[in-house]
């Protein structure tokens, strides 16, 4: 019974580790929106105008620009959300491949653990 509890604990920890690795592999994103004269820089306008520009950019799906404008407006939490959305939009395909790889690694580790417990 004790070995089963230990195996469950190890499996749980392995799952948490795999989930952590999948979340930690987010790559920084650089997204250029429009031309140089299409919109004013968020750092050159008032915080209220920067917030409005951020809302517009977020509505248009330009999450990187939205995050920069939210930072200029002093809205750190909204900026973080926009940057996560920007990274998420870029890495959706990468994430599924990483998760599949992590699942394969987990299965291999589970087989090794099973073999180790069978030899006891």
C-alpha positions as CSV (number, residue, x, y, z in Angstrom):
1,X,0.0,0.0,0.0
2,X,2.9,2.3,0.8
3,X,4.5,1.7,-2.5
4,X,1.3,2.6,-4.3
5,X,1.1,5.9,-2.4
6,X,4.7,6.7,-3.3
7,X,4.0,5.8,-7.0
8,X,1.0,8.1,-7.0
9,X,3.0,10.9,-5.5
10,X,5.8,10.5,-8.1
11,X,3.3,10.5,-10.9
12,X,1.7,13.6,-9.5
13,X,5.0,15.3,-9.3
14,X,5.9,14.3,-12.8
15,X,2.6,15.7,-14.1
16,X,3.2,19.0,-12.3
17,X,6.8,19.1,-13.7
18,X,5.6,18.5,-17.2
19,X,2.9,21.2,-16.9
20,X,5.5,23.6,-15.5
21,X,7.8,22.9,-18.4
22,X,5.0,23.5,-20.9
23,X,4.1,26.8,-19.3
24,X,7.8,27.9,-19.0
25,X,8.7,27.6,-22.7
26,X,6.8,30.7,-23.7
27,X,9.0,32.7,-26.1
28,X,9.1,36.5,-26.3
29,X,7.0,38.0,-29.1
30,X,7.8,41.0,-31.2
31,X,4.9,42.3,-33.2
32,X,5.0,45.4,-35.4
33,X,1.6,46.9,-36.1
34,X,1.1,49.4,-38.9
35,X,3.6,51.8,-40.3
36,X,5.7,54.3,-38.4
37,X,3.2,57.1,-38.9
38,X,0.0,55.1,-38.5
39,X,-0.4,55.6,-34.7
40,X,1.3,57.8,-32.1
41,X,3.7,56.1,-29.7
42,X,2.0,55.2,-26.4
43,X,4.9,56.7,-24.5
44,X,4.3,60.1,-26.2
45,X,0.7,60.6,-25.1
46,X,-1.2,61.0,-21.9
47,X,-2.0,58.0,-19.7
48,X,-5.6,58.3,-20.6
49,X,-4.9,58.3,-24.3
50,X,-2.4,55.4,-23.9
51,X,-5.2,53.4,-22.2
52,X,-7.5,54.2,-25.1
53,X,-4.9,53.2,-27.6
54,X,-4.3,50.0,-25.7
55,X,-8.0,49.1,-25.6
56,X,-8.1,49.7,-29.4
57,X,-5.0,47.6,-30.1
58,X,-6.4,44.8,-27.9
59,X,-9.7,44.9,-29.7
60,X,-7.9,44.7,-33.0
61,X,-5.8,41.7,-31.8
62,X,-2.5,43.6,-31.6
63,X,-1.8,42.4,-28.1
64,X,1.9,43.3,-28.1
65,X,1.1,46.9,-28.8
66,X,-1.7,46.8,-26.3
67,X,0.7,45.6,-23.7
68,X,3.1,48.4,-24.4
69,X,0.3,51.0,-24.3
70,X,-1.0,49.6,-21.0
71,X,2.5,49.9,-19.5
72,X,2.6,53.5,-20.7
73,X,-0.8,54.1,-19.0
74,X,0.4,52.5,-15.8
75,X,-1.8,49.5,-16.0
76,X,0.7,46.7,-15.2
77,X,-1.9,43.9,-14.8
78,X,-3.6,44.6,-18.1
79,X,-0.2,44.8,-19.8
80,X,0.7,41.4,-18.4
81,X,-2.5,40.0,-19.8
82,X,-1.9,41.5,-23.2
83,X,1.6,40.2,-23.4
84,X,0.4,36.7,-22.4
85,X,-2.2,36.8,-25.2
86,X,0.5,37.9,-27.7
87,X,2.7,35.0,-26.7
88,X,-0.2,32.6,-26.7
89,X,-1.3,33.6,-30.1
90,X,2.2,32.9,-31.5
91,X,2.9,29.7,-29.7
92,X,-0.4,27.7,-29.9
93,X,1.1,25.3,-32.4
94,X,4.4,25.1,-30.5
95,X,2.5,24.3,-27.3
96,X,0.7,21.3,-28.7
97,X,4.0,19.9,-29.9
98,X,5.7,20.5,-26.6
99,X,2.8,18.9,-24.7
100,X,2.9,15.8,-27.0
101,X,6.7,15.6,-26.3
102,X,6.1,16.0,-22.6
103,X,3.5,13.3,-22.7
104,X,5.9,10.9,-24.4
105,X,8.6,11.8,-21.8
106,X,6.1,11.2,-19.0
107,X,5.1,7.8,-20.5
108,X,8.8,6.8,-20.7
109,X,9.3,7.8,-17.1
110,X,6.2,5.9,-16.0
111,X,7.5,2.8,-17.7
112,X,10.8,3.1,-16.0
113,X,9.1,3.6,-12.6
114,X,6.9,0.6,-13.2
115,X,9.9,-1.6,-14.1
116,X,11.8,-0.3,-11.0
117,X,8.9,-1.2,-8.7
118,X,8.5,-4.7,-10.4
119,X,12.1,-5.5,-9.6
120,X,11.6,-4.8,-5.9
